[in-house]
Amino acid sequence: MSDFKPLRVAIVGCGNISGAYGSSLKTKPDLVQIIGAFDVLTDQARAFVNNYGGRVYEKLEDVMADPEVEAVINLTSHHAHAKVSSMALSAGKDVHSEKPLATNRQDGKMLLELAEKNKVRLSCSPFTFLGEAQQTVRKAINDGIIGKPLMVYAEMNWSWIELWHPNPEGFHQPGAGPMLDVGVYPLTILTAILGPVVKVLGDTSILIPERTIGSGPKAGTKFKVTTPDQVIGILT
């Protein structure tokens, strides 16, 4: 009989994406156990545990101090990722963070060094490069079936997130934007298959400087776009 025990995790951040995580984790009780959840809006944490199990943590510090929690799944807003992940790593917890890992290179490097120092694991979405189709492409390239790739074209059209997301403002502020939110999908796949980027040539612009929220309690509210919403790059 195996002595394997499910990984005990806490969810930090119970916003729009948390339901997808909760639904998936709930189907794998032999691998993962949800110990609890925290959100700055306690009602959201309570709604999460009502659906997916666990307890509500009243404070973020309570998550970090709980010896039962082995890993933290960081689903907070972009700008809180580095702070929450660094707290968890410092507390000796493994961490999986939603993308981006951090909003700048310095914080990202700090998290990597902190994980290594404390001998804990750190991972970050997207992990779509582990998918069957992506791994099939990787094997075909590694086996030389299509020869040596000389150029790859990747396009990611970021749809109108403000039409369906109830709190889209943060996605259009510095530290977020289409590159860090969705451009990382093709970028991660390409670097996983072809290796790291050596040189970048790019251009950005703000195409739509003002947007209108289309759903939820703030529907009809206008907000300013303060980070580029169009990114074009050549990576070598």
N, C-alpha and C positions, 0 to 999 in steps of 0.2 A: 504494500500500500504506500502511495506517495505521501510524503510529509509536507508537500507544497501547501502554502497558505495564501489566500488572496491578498493582493496588495491593498493596504488600507489607505484610502485617499480622502482628502477634504477638498471641496470646491470653493474657490474664492472668486466671487463675482457671479451673480445669478441673473445676468441680463439676457439679451436676445439669443445668444448662442448656447446658453447653458442647457436648454432643453434637449438639444441634439446630443450633447455629451451625456446627459443623464439617461436618455433613452437608450443610447448605445451601451453604456456601462451596466445598465440594469439587465441587459441580456447576457452578461458574462459574470454572474455571481461567483463562479469558481475561480475567476482570475482577479476580480477587483471588488472591493467592498467600500461603499460610500459611508464614511464615518460621520460626515456632517458638511455644512455649508455656511459661508459667511457672505454677506453683502452689506454695503453701507446703508442700503434700504432693507431693513430687517424683514419687511413683508415679502420681499422677493426671495430671500433665503428661506423663509417659512414655506412659501409656495413650492420652492424646489424640493425641500425635504418631504413635504406632503406627497409629492409625486414620486420621488426616487429614493426616499429613505434617509436615515441619518438624523443628526441633531442640528439645531440652529446655534451657531456661535454668535454671541453678542458683540464680541470684539475680535479684531484681526489678531491681536496678541494671544487670544485664547486658542486660536488655531495653531499658532507656532509653539505654544507651550504644551499642547496635548501630546503626550508620549504615544498615544494610540495611533496618531497620524504619521504614516510613513512617507507619504508623498502629497504634494500640493498641486492641484490643477488650477492654473492661473488664468481666469477668464475675465479679468477686469478690463477697463478701457485701456487703449493704447498707452496713454501717458502714465498709467499706474503700473505697467508691466514690470519695469526694472525694480521699482521699490518693493513691490510685493514679492517678486522672485528672490531678491537679495535677502529679504527678511527670512524667507523659507529656507534658503540655502544656508544662511547663518545659523538657523535653528537645527541644521542637520537633516533637513527633509529633501528628498528627491523632488524635482520640479518638472512639470510640463507646462509650458506657456503657450497661449494663443499667440499668433503673430501680430506684430513683430516682437522679436525677443526683447528689443529695446528701441527707443526712438532715435538713438545716436550710437555711433561706433564706440565711444568711450564707455558708455553704460553696458553695451554688449560685451566688450572685452572684460569689464569688471565682473560681470556675471560668470563668464567662463573661468576666470581666475579664482573666483569664490567657490565655484563647484569643485574645481581641482583641489583647492586648499582644504576643503572640508570633506573631500572624498565622497561626494554625492553626485547623483546623475542629474543632468540638465538636458531637456529636449524642448523643441519648439515646433509648432505647426508652421507650414503645412507638411504633412507626411504622405502626401499623395504619390510621391515618387516610389513608395513601397507597393503601389497598386500593381495588379497583374499586367495591365497594358504597358505601364511604364517600365516594369522589370523585363517584359518581353522585348521592348525596344532596346533596353540596355544590353541584354544578352545578344541581340542581333548585331549591335555595334561591336561589342567585345569579341564576338566570334568572327568578325570581319565579313558578315553576310552582305552588307551593303557597301563595303569599302570604307574609306576614311571620310567622315563628314567634314566638309569644308565650310558650310554655312547652315545656320538654322534660323528660321523666321518664326517668331512667337508673337502673338497678339492677344491682349487681354482687354476686352471692352468692359469697363466698370459701369454697370447699369446705374440707373437713377436710384441710388440707395435711399434717398430722402422720400421716395414714393412709398416704401414699405417699412423702413426702419423707424420706430417711434422716437429715437434719439439720434439723429444722424449728424448733428453738428460736429461732434468730435472727430468724425471721419474726414472732415474738411478743414482741419486745423493742423498747424505744424506738428510734425511727429506722426502724422497719419497720411491720408491721401491715397490715391490709387496704387502707387508703387509699393508702399509698405503694407497695404491691406490685401490687394489681389495680384499685383505684379509679381509677388513672391512665388506664386504657384508655378508659372513657367520657368522663372529664374531658378527655383529649387530643383525642378526636374532636370534642367539643362546642366546645372553645376554638378548634380549627383551623377549624371551620365558622362559628361565631358570633362569635368574637373573645374578648378577654381578660375575665376575671372582675373586677368592680368591688367587689362586696360579698359577704361570706360569713356565713351564719348556720348554726351546726351544733351537734351534740351527739354525744358519744361515751360508750361504756361498755365494761366488760369483762363479757361474758356468761358465758364459761366460764373461770374463773380457773386451772384446772389441766387439762392435756391429756396424752394418752398417745401416745407414738410407736408407730406401727403397722407399720413395716417396717424392714428393714435390721438391722445388728448391735445397734442400741439399742432394738429392738422391746420394748415393755412398760415402758420407762422413762417416768416421769412428770416433767413440768416445769411451772413456773409461767408464767402469761401476765402480762406486766408492761406491756403497752401495749394500748390499746383494740382490741377485736376486732369492734366494731360502730361504724359511722360513718354519721351521717345529716346531710345538709346542704342548704341552699337557697342557690344561687349566682345572683347577678344581675350 
